[in-house]
């Protein structure tokens, strides 16, 4: 669940480490006061940029209301807000995977990273872009990966243009 745990596992000679990206996303959402099934669904994408914007807005509003407060109190408010939208400096499950891969590459650890608890196609793409070795995901995510409105449109257009000679091949 943390880069520190992955580091310890790699140093101990682990062959694989398996950060649970989706579970970290859920944990961060819960820290933000969101409720699963109400504010987010299990397969929703956690946009860390959006979370950071919300936290910055909250910061500006709260500090704006506290004119005349001490610098120490302002710093405590800042720390409280920043701690809400992350887990010890990790802002999402994809960010967790990125940090682990960075550590492993920096020190040349051979352990492979299995991105687990992947919840949507965008997470698959993002961990693939990072160079994750393996990803575990449910069939619903695989289905989501192959679906796109323009794909369906292209298939319909292609089949409408079939030359009669080849029509039997598509039956």
N, C-alpha and C positions, 0 to 999 in steps of 0.2 A: 504493500500500500504506500510505501515511501521510497524515495531514491536512496535514503540511508540504509533501509533494509536490503535493497538490491545490491548496494555496495558491499555490505557485510556478506551477503550470499556469494557474490563473485569472489571476494577475498578468501572465502572458505572453500572455494573450488566448485561451486555449483555449475552445472551444465546449462541450466535454464533458470530464468527468473520470470515471473508472471504477474506483472502489475495489472490490477483490475480497474481499467479505465472507466467503465460505466459506473462502478460502485463509488469511485472517487467523485465523479460528476454528481451523483446522487447526494453524497455526503456534503459537498460544497453547497448544493442547492438547499439542503436542509439547514445548513449553517446560515444561509441567507434568509431563512424563515419561510421558504417555499414548501408547499405540501405536494407530495407525489399524488397524482390523480386529479389534483385541483389546479395547481400552478404549472405543473409539468407532467409529461408522460414518461414512462421508463425509456422509450426509444427516442425521445427528443434530443436534439443536439445542444450541448452546453457551449454557447458562444462566449469565450473568455473576454473578448473585446467588449462585448455587451455588458458583462458583469463588471468589468473595470470602469466602464462609463457610468453605470448605476452607482458604483461605490464613490466615484469622483463627484457625481451630482449630490449624493448623500453628504459627502464631506463638505462641499460648498454650502449646502443648506444648513447643516448643523453648525459649522463654524460661523456662518453669517448670522445665525440667531444668537451666538454667544459673544457678541461684542463686549469688550471690557473684561473678558476672562483671561486668566493668566496664560502665559506661554506654555507652562507645564500642562495645564488643563487642555489646551488646544492640541498638544502633542499626544496626550492620552486619548483624546477623541479621535485623532488621526490613526493611532495604533489600533483602536477598537474597530474602526471602520475597515481598515486594511486587513485586519485579521478575519473579518467576517467572510469575505469572498474568496478565501483561499485556505489551503491546508499546509502550513509551514512553508509558504513560498510556492506552492503548487496550485495553479489556477484551474486545472481541468485534468481529466484522465489522459488526454493527448499530451498535455504539458508534462505530466508524470512520466510518460513513456519517453518523451524527448529528453528530459533531464537524465533518465537512466542511460539512454543510449549515449548521451554526451559523456557521462562519467566513464562508461565502458570504453568508448573510443579514446578518451584522454589517457587512460591507463593501460589500454591494450588487453582488457579482460576478454576472454574467449566465450564467456557465458552468452547464450542467445536469449533474446527478449521475446517473450510470448505476450502480445497485447491481448489481454483477456477481457471478458465482459464488454465486448464491443456492441454498441447498441444501434448504430445506424451507418448508412453507406458513407457519409461524410467522415466519420471517425475512421473507417477502413482506409479511405483515401489518405487521410492525414497521417495515420501511423505508417502507411506504406511509403509516403513521401519522406518520412523520417528514416526509413530503412529498417523497420522492425523485421525480425526474422520470421515470426509466425503470428497469426491473429486467430483468435477463436471467436466465432460469431454464429448466431442462430440462423436458421433457414430464412426467416423473415428479412434479415439483412441481406442475404444473398439475393433474394427476390427483389428487394429494393435496388440493389446494385445494377440489375439488368433492365430495370424499368425506366423509361423516359418517354414523355409525350411525343417527341419527334421520332423516336424509334418506331413506335406504333404507326405513326403517320407514314414513315418511310416504308415500312413493311406493306401497308395497304397500297401505297402508290406503286411499289415494286410489283406486287402481285396483280395489280390492275393492268400493268404493262406487259404481262407475260404473253409471249408469242404463242399462238395456238399449237405450234409444233412441240413446244416444251410443256404445255399445260398438264399433260399426264404425269410429269415428274413431280408436280406440286399437289397431287391429290392423295 
